[in-house]
Every structure is written in C-alpha cells, then in structure tokens.
Amino acid sequence: MNRIFLPIVKSLFVVALAVSTVASASAAEQKVATKADPAKGEALFANGDSARNIIACASCHGAAGNSSIPQNPKLAAQHEAYLHKQLIDFTGPTRNNAIMTGFAKALNDDDMKNIAAYLSLQKPSPGAAKNKNTVDIGKKIYRAGIAEANIPACAGCHSPNGAGNPAQFPRIGGQHQDYTVAQLTSYRAGTRSNSVQMIAIAKRMSDDEIKAVADYVAGLK
C-alpha cells in the first residue's frame, strides 16, 4: 500500500508547493505594484486625521505645500522619494525635531508615501533673493563652489535652477532663506545627521557664506 500511494503523495506535495509558490509570488507582485495615492495624501495633508491625532500638515506648511512661514519649508513640487525618506528619518535620531518627530511617528508608511506623492505634484510658489549685497557671493558659491575650502558647487547636485535630482537630491530653488540657513547650520553642528555629504560641506562654510547661498537659492526658479 505504501508503495502504491507514495508516488501519489509526492505528486500532491509538488502541486501544493507549486500553488504556494505562485500565491506567494502573486502577493509579492501586488505589494510591489501598490502605488501611492495622492488623493489620500491630499486629504491627510489638508485635514489631518482626528481619529489618529494627526494634525493637518497644511497648518504649518501652507495650502498645497506652499508655506508662508519662513521657518517652515515649502514642500510643493519636492521629490516624492526625498519627502518619503525625510518623513522616515524624522522617526529616528538623524532628524530629531520636536514637532516633526511626533507627527511622523503618527503616520504609517502608506500615509508617508501618499503625502509625498501629493506634494510632488503641486506647483511651487516663487521666492526671491533679498540681499543685493551678497547675491553675487551666493551665486558664486552655488555655481562654482569655494575651491580653497574644498566646497563643491551646489548646482552639481541640486541642478543650476535648484530643481535637484529626483533620485537623490532635493529641490531647493525658491526655498525660504531662514529655513535653508537653519538646515545648513544644523548640518554643520551635527544636529541634523541624515546626509554625510551635506555635513561635510556645511562644516566648511562660514555663517556669512551660508546666509549668502541661502539667499541666492531663494530666488532660483
């Protein structure tokens, strides 16, 4: 009897294994294929979620991500992958922020992806350089760097118009001066530590150089 049924049992096992493998592959494909939902991101950004104690992002970052508060960054048209990464970083030690850390920890990964997708599709409001006395210095640093201090041109990573590189580097053109100064200063001090490149660059910059390049960046379009 055992000899008779053994081949049948083996066949059933092979079939079951094949079905299980196909099912697992299908589940994995569905997981990979799941896309962010900008509409859900918009709802969460604009209104928050009182049931989960999530405040509306727009209360600090403005309608459609166009903040009017100099200390709060403009997020409209920021790259989706970059925004997603920053929200994740806020939940850890590399971007510890009294406000954003608590907010980010209330979000799940789908929330983060949805918000990032929504903001990446928004039109950014323009900014403007304000200090005519330093605009040439800022322009020189942004376009050519400071060779004697081994500071590379900002444009090399963030592009000549400040649009950045979607896969790696953020959009910074049109950003508030105060926010850019704060971030470069934080990199220099090590209180923001989620970019090895920016830490190394900021450590070589003086306060005046940081302010000059931040002002120039604000006027990029």
C-alpha positions as CSV (number, residue, x, y, z in Angstrom):
1,M,0.0,0.0,0.0
2,N,2.8,2.4,0.9
3,R,4.5,1.8,-2.4
4,I,1.2,2.4,-4.3
5,F,0.4,5.7,-2.6
6,L,3.9,7.1,-2.2
7,P,4.0,8.5,-5.8
8,I,0.5,10.0,-5.4
9,V,1.6,11.7,-2.1
10,K,4.7,13.1,-3.8
11,S,2.7,14.4,-6.7
12,L,0.2,16.1,-4.4
13,F,3.1,17.7,-2.4
14,V,4.7,19.0,-5.6
15,V,1.3,20.5,-6.8
16,A,0.7,22.1,-3.3
17,L,4.3,23.6,-3.3
18,A,3.8,25.0,-6.8
19,V,0.4,26.6,-5.8
20,S,2.0,28.0,-2.7
21,T,4.9,29.5,-4.7
22,V,2.6,31.1,-7.3
23,A,0.5,32.5,-4.5
24,S,3.5,34.0,-2.7
25,A,4.8,35.4,-5.9
26,S,1.4,37.0,-6.7
27,A,1.3,38.5,-3.2
28,A,4.8,39.9,-3.6
29,E,3.9,41.4,-7.0
30,Q,0.8,43.0,-5.6
31,K,2.9,44.5,-2.8
32,V,5.4,46.0,-5.3
33,A,2.7,47.2,-7.6
34,T,0.9,49.1,-4.9
35,K,1.2,52.8,-5.7
36,A,0.9,55.8,-3.5
37,D,-2.5,57.6,-3.6
38,P,-2.1,61.4,-4.0
39,A,-5.8,61.9,-3.2
40,K,-5.4,60.3,0.2
41,G,-2.3,62.3,0.7
42,E,-4.1,65.5,-0.1
43,A,-6.9,64.7,2.4
44,L,-4.3,63.9,5.2
45,F,-2.2,66.9,4.3
46,A,-5.1,69.4,4.2
47,N,-7.3,68.0,7.0
48,G,-5.2,65.6,9.2
49,D,-6.9,62.7,10.9
50,S,-8.5,63.5,14.2
51,A,-9.2,59.8,14.9
52,R,-5.4,59.2,15.0
53,N,-4.5,62.6,16.4
54,I,-2.8,63.7,13.2
55,I,-2.9,67.4,12.6
56,A,-3.2,68.9,9.2
57,C,0.3,69.4,7.6
58,A,-1.1,72.5,5.8
59,S,-1.4,74.3,9.2
60,C,2.4,74.7,9.2
61,H,3.4,74.1,5.5
62,G,0.6,76.1,3.8
63,A,-2.0,75.1,1.2
64,A,-0.6,72.7,-1.3
65,G,2.7,72.8,0.5
66,N,3.5,76.5,-0.2
67,S,4.4,77.6,3.3
68,S,4.3,81.4,4.0
69,I,6.2,80.9,7.3
70,P,9.9,81.5,6.7
71,Q,10.9,78.9,9.3
72,N,8.7,76.2,7.8
73,P,9.9,74.7,4.4
74,K,8.0,74.9,1.2
75,L,7.2,71.3,0.2
76,A,5.3,71.8,-3.1
77,A,7.0,70.0,-6.0
78,Q,9.5,68.4,-3.7
79,H,10.6,65.0,-5.0
80,E,8.5,62.1,-3.8
81,A,11.3,59.8,-2.8
82,Y,13.1,62.5,-0.9
83,L,9.9,63.5,1.1
84,H,9.2,59.9,1.9
85,K,12.8,59.4,3.2
86,Q,12.7,62.6,5.3
87,L,9.4,61.5,7.0
88,I,11.1,58.2,7.8
89,D,14.2,60.0,9.1
90,F,12.1,62.1,11.4
91,T,11.1,59.0,13.3
92,G,14.7,58.2,14.1
93,P,17.7,60.0,15.6
94,T,19.1,61.6,12.4
95,R,16.4,64.3,12.1
96,N,15.1,64.7,15.6
97,N,12.6,67.6,15.6
98,A,10.3,68.5,18.4
99,I,7.3,68.9,16.1
100,M,8.0,66.7,13.1
101,T,9.2,63.7,15.0
102,G,5.9,63.4,16.9
103,F,4.0,64.0,13.7
104,A,6.0,61.4,11.6
105,K,5.6,58.7,14.3
106,A,1.8,59.0,14.0
107,L,2.0,58.2,10.3
108,N,2.3,54.7,8.8
109,D,4.3,54.1,5.7
110,D,1.3,54.4,3.3
111,D,0.5,57.8,4.8
112,M,4.0,59.0,4.2
113,K,4.0,57.7,0.6
114,N,0.6,59.3,-0.1
115,I,1.6,62.7,1.3
116,A,4.9,62.6,-0.6
117,A,3.1,61.7,-3.8
118,Y,0.5,64.5,-3.4
119,L,3.1,67.2,-2.6
120,S,5.4,66.2,-5.5
121,L,2.5,67.1,-7.9
122,Q,1.9,70.6,-6.5
123,K,3.1,73.8,-8.1
124,P,5.7,75.7,-6.0
125,S,5.3,79.4,-5.2
126,P,8.3,81.5,-6.3
127,G,10.7,83.0,-3.8
128,A,13.2,85.9,-4.2
129,A,16.7,86.9,-3.1
130,K,16.6,89.8,-0.6
131,N,20.1,90.9,0.0
132,K,21.6,92.6,-3.0
133,N,25.0,92.9,-1.2
134,T,25.5,89.2,-1.0
135,V,23.8,87.9,-4.1
136,D,27.0,87.7,-6.2
137,I,28.7,85.7,-3.4
138,G,25.8,83.4,-3.1
139,K,25.7,82.9,-6.9
140,K,29.4,82.1,-7.0
141,I,29.2,79.5,-4.2
142,Y,26.1,77.9,-5.8
143,R,27.5,77.7,-9.3
144,A,31.2,77.2,-8.7
145,G,31.7,76.4,-5.0
146,I,34.7,77.6,-3.0
147,A,37.8,75.8,-4.3
148,E,40.1,76.9,-1.5
149,A,37.8,75.5,1.1
150,N,37.1,72.3,-0.9
151,I,33.4,73.2,-1.1
152,P,31.8,71.9,-4.3
153,A,29.2,73.8,-6.4
154,C,25.7,73.3,-5.0
155,A,24.5,73.2,-8.6
156,G,26.4,70.0,-9.2
157,C,23.8,68.1,-7.1
158,H,20.8,70.5,-6.9
159,S,21.0,71.5,-10.6
160,P,21.5,75.0,-11.9
161,N,17.9,76.1,-11.3
162,G,17.6,74.4,-7.9
163,A,15.3,71.7,-9.1
164,G,17.5,68.9,-7.7
165,N,17.7,65.3,-8.7
166,P,14.6,63.2,-8.1
167,A,16.5,60.1,-7.2
168,Q,19.0,61.6,-4.8
169,F,18.9,65.4,-4.1
170,P,16.1,67.7,-3.1
171,R,14.6,70.7,-4.8
172,I,15.9,73.8,-3.0
173,G,15.1,76.6,-5.5
174,G,12.7,79.1,-4.1
175,Q,13.0,77.8,-0.6
176,H,12.8,80.2,2.4
177,Q,16.1,81.8,3.4
178,D,15.5,81.2,7.1
179,Y,14.8,77.5,6.6
180,T,17.9,76.9,4.3
181,V,20.1,78.7,6.8
182,A,18.7,76.6,9.7
183,Q,19.3,73.4,7.8
184,L,22.9,74.2,6.8
185,T,23.6,75.3,10.3
186,S,22.2,72.1,11.7
187,Y,24.3,70.0,9.3
188,R,27.3,71.9,10.4
189,A,26.6,71.4,14.1
190,G,25.7,67.7,13.6
191,T,22.2,68.1,15.0
192,R,20.9,67.0,11.6
193,S,22.9,64.0,10.5
194,N,21.0,62.3,7.7
195,S,23.3,63.4,4.9
196,V,27.0,62.6,5.0
197,Q,27.7,64.9,2.0
198,M,25.9,67.9,3.5
199,I,27.5,67.5,6.9
200,A,31.0,67.6,5.3
201,I,30.1,70.6,3.1
202,A,28.4,72.6,5.8
203,K,31.3,72.2,8.2
204,R,33.5,74.1,5.8
205,M,31.1,77.1,5.4
206,S,31.0,80.3,7.5
207,D,27.9,81.9,8.7
208,D,28.2,84.6,6.0
209,E,28.6,82.0,3.3
210,I,25.6,80.0,4.5
211,K,23.5,83.2,4.5
212,A,24.6,84.3,1.1
213,V,23.9,81.0,-0.6
214,A,20.6,80.6,1.1
215,D,19.5,84.0,-0.1
216,Y,20.6,83.2,-3.7
217,V,18.8,79.9,-3.6
218,A,15.6,81.6,-2.6
219,G,15.5,83.4,-5.9
220,L,16.1,80.3,-8.1
221,K,13.3,79.2,-10.4
